[in-house]
Amino acid sequence: MSVVKEHYKMEKFPSNDVMLDLENLKKVYPTPKGDYVVLENLDLQIRKEEFITIIGHSGCGKTTMLSMIAGLNPISDGKIKVLGSSIKGPGPDRGVIFQSPSLMPWLTTFENVMLGVKKAYPDATKKQKEDICKYYLHKVGMDSSLNKRASEISQGEQQRVGIARAFAIKPKVLLLDEPFGMLDSLTRGQLQDVLIDVWNKEKITAVMITHDVDEAIFLADRVVMMTSGPSAKIGDVLAIDFERPRSRKAILEHDDYYKYRKHLIDFLEH
Amino acid sequence: MKDSIIKVIRFIGFGFLEPLIRLISGEETKKNTKETFNKIGAPILSIFAFLLLWNIGANSLYNSLADSKIEKAREVGGDAEAERIKNIIISAKDKLDGQFIISDDIEDLKKLSEANIHAVALKNDKGTYDINYGLSSDEKKEVPVTLPSPKQTKNAFYTLWVDYKIVRADKKAFKEKTAKLNEQRVADGKNAIVYTGRPSFVDQVVTSLKTVFAGFLLALLIAVPIGIITGLSPTLRTSVNWIIQIFKPVSPVVWLLLVTMIVTTLLRNSEGDSSFIISFISVGLCSMWATLVNTAMGVASVDTDYINVAKVLKLGNFQKIFKVILPASLPLIFTGLRITLSVAWMVLIAIELLAQSPGLGSFVWEEFQNGANDSNAKIIVAMFIIGLIGFALDRIMLFIQNLISFEKETI
């Protein structure tokens, strides 16, 4: 096993294997001093059931890209395709976990998850919907707090509920915008395990922004590095060839780990 | 136990009692003594200071008016007349500031001739009271009428209280007397005879509260839905903004005239008294603007995180409004409603006064027109009652807000 360095533009996958396809993506914000180009010529293909982490300097446009994929931010030029068809606004095929948990503080954890479930499974019976909510809240270890208001639980717990809410609507693609950025490192580790655990079972495509190099390596099949803005694009892609399921300890002891790490840090420091 | 008491008193808006409870339970004596003084002792001291200043001010006004009366008497009737008037005024002052006695003992009547008795409310055969004022007819004629002192105001309060009991007993007697007749009338398909006697002060307060609640409800029913709709749609917001900006500062009096124009036209054929309808609609229209503006602002400025979640989850409009937007804007809506209620209460008095509809406003106006010895004191009583009720209404709103809103506010 060795560090595989691939220049992204070289790599194209067979179209039946591609879940998410960004083609020539561009984002321009008009400012009084003229247009500000955030993203330009951005191409990226993400395969089905792949876990992608995205790293890059602050302000390079990672979040802009993710919110464009989510459909929350209009596209200036280019295309975003999910399973071959262009997206039009937000959709239930793309779940989002935000940086702040963004739970409705006036609803209980259960009701927060139910909010999306009701919409995603319109034909299910009440019992089935409740079971779905309970299942995912159980998966993230929140069984005991079903009836607590979101404002009464800790931020780490809130983000657990955020994960449950995102998975419960059965998205094809899960978009994560630095979901653990606001948590302490111990909680962050726990939540990474929770996330990977649920992701392993659901086998969906995940795209996650992170600032944490170790997190990027531990979670990803491929780490996507973005160049600094303006006109940011994909700078490099690094495939992580550790077998799954991964244990944090085994990875830290693995020889390749430090090569991967050095590769990413070299990229960020240039 | 102690913690749950503190939780409850905080919840009902009596948080200022907290340090006292902690002090009684022997917790951090030094800190809580200081806190108790800050939260309870200092306000009480300021109340005494207020009463003292009031007393000094009222007495100096009384004395200056008395002096000019005495001087006038001297011009007319010489020193003897001046001396007579002076004595009358002095004894009248003592009686005005004197005791108010509620009693069923005939002996108390005799005290009337003694000094320092303001009035005696004496229980009569009918179970109600007869009020006898301590002032002689000379004293009533010569006493200077100006800003009443705190003691006079206290006596006026007792007078109003006894008067309430009299009217209540009167009503009860009326009901008993007409019960049979009314039964007969209703059976014959006629309207029952209702009590048309003079309302007591408490009746006026109740009427005013009814009017203000009707007006508040009207404001709520108009302002909240319109606020939500305009908050949701920027187009609507800009299209109705001019209405809000122009009509918001319009004076209550003008609203009253406008409402009177419309209501009297619409109700020209009905027999009932339209003054209640006019006053509550005017109150509603005057007071709804704060809620309208706050609701629109609250709805328009919901945290984008919540809106994004609603978008990502693809919530329908109904779910989006009732599960996300409304709960998120509830704190601002409630702030608007609190302002609306206090404005409603404030303009109510003026509107009742002008519309001649029954209530505290007309009570104040009638007392002012009346010009009896204790009329001014009754007006001051009404002023305090109005203030206290306004304060209580605000506390009730805060309580409800804490009950249903996710953000806890304690102002």
Interface residues (C-beta under 8 A of the other chain):
Chain A: A70 G71 L72 G89 P90 G91 P92 R94 G95 V96 F98 S100 S102 M104 P105 W106 L107 L115 G116 K118 K119 A120 R149 S151 R165 I169
Chain B: D305 Y306 N308 V309 K311 V312 L313 K314 L315 G316 Q319 K323 V324 P327 A328 L330 S405 F406
